């Protein structure tokens, strides 16, 4: 198994899971804000959700990079 394939198989599902988790956390924080809860109750949660979401996007982007590198190497062989 190539190094690029291994990284794709790891980063892709982890990135997608983090994207979903981050969206869920942000959605819950937004619901808390809409219900009028205090700033200190929804803001840290929303910030954490955005961190998790952006981490998932970064990992999935890394997975796409490795998939592309793997495909380009296959075409040149």
C-alpha positions, 0 to 999 in steps of 0.5 A: 500500500502506498504512502499516499493511499494510506494517508488518504484512507486515514485523513479522509474519514477522520476529516469528514467525521470532524466536519460533521461533528463541528457542524453539530457543535456550531448548530447547537451553539447557534440554537442556544444563542437563538434561545437567548442563553447567556453569551458565556454559555454559547460562545465557547461552544460555538468557538470549539465547533468552529475549531473542529469544523476547520480542522476537519476541512484541513484534514479532508483537504490534506486527504484530497492532496494525497489522493491527487498525488497518488493518481498523478503518480499512477498515470506517470507509471 
